[in-house]
Amino acid sequence: MTGPVGRPYLSMFGKLRESAEQQLWPGFRHEATTDWLQPFEDGMRSIGRPELGTLVLAVVRGLIMDIEATGDASRADQAFDDFLAALTAVTTRGNRVGLSEAAFDTQAT
């Protein structure tokens, strides 16, 4: 998504998200949340943690906004990889360890 093929879609997302006055797509911010949330919850439900769908959505949306603002896709890609490592640690333990604790654990390995 951060490569040359996906880049126009990231740009479009930013323009639609910021179009409150232009109304390019009325209700986009709400739909961008509700449309994406269910698939993330379903994916996380497959490992018994559907409540983490909101967290995954927030990270993805935040990184999209970060790339739009800075153009630093490699930094955002690394952040996403780090997030996945922390999420893996949380979900494979089968407990309710916080992501910040899991991030520290993955850095030690």
N, C-alpha and C positions, 0 to 999 in steps of 0.2 A: 504494500500500500504506500510505502514511502519512496518507492522507486519511480523512475520516469513515467511508467505507464499509469500508476496510481496517483501521481502528483496532482493532475487536474481535478480529481475528485476531492482531494484534501482542500484544494483552493475553493472549490464550489461549496464545500461544507462551511468553510469560514465565511464566505459571502452570505450564505443563507442564514447562518447563525447570527450575523450582525445586522440583518436587514429589518430591524424593528420599524424604522421609519419608511423604508422603501417597500416593505411588505411584498418581497419577491415570492415568499411562500408563507402565507399567514399560518401561524401555529407550528412552524417548523421546529422551534426549540422543544415544544411539548412532544411532537411526533418523533423527533430524533431520540428522545428519551424512551417513550413508550414503545416504539417500534423495535428498538435495539435491546431493551431490557429483557423481554421474554426469551429471546434466543440465548442470551447470556445466562439467565436463570436456568433455562433448560439444560444448558451445557454443564453448569455447576451442579444441577440436580443429579446428573449422571454420576457424580462422585459424592452425593449426599450433602452438598452444601449450597443449595439454591440461593440462600441469603447473600452469598458472595457475588451474585450477578450484578448487584448495584455497584459494588466496589470495582469489578472489572470494567463495567460501563464507564464509571468515573475516570478510571485510569486511561482508557482508550480515548475518551473525549478530551481529557486534559492533554494527552500527548499530541492529539491532532491539533489542538489550539496552540500548543507549544511550537510545533513544526511550522504552522502558519505564521506565527509571530517572529520566529527566529531563523527559520530555514535550516536549522541544524538537525537534519534527519538522523545522522549517525548517533548523536547524543540521545535523541528520543528512542531510537532503536535499542541502544544499550540500556536505557531506562526500562523499556518494555521487557527486555531479556531479564533484567534484574528483578522486575516485578514478577515475572513468570517463575523465576527461581524461588522467590519468597512464597509465592502462592503454592508452588509444589510442596515446599516444606510444610506449610500449614495443612494442606489437604492430605498429605501422605501420613502425617502423624495421627490423624483421626481424632484430634482434640481441638480445643478452642484457643490455641496459641495465637497471640496477636501477630500481625504482619511484621511489626518492628522487631519483635523477638526472633521471628523466623529469618528476617534479613540478616541479623547478626550471626545466626547459626550457619547460614549458607556462605557467609564471607570467611568463616573459619575453615571451611573444607577446601 
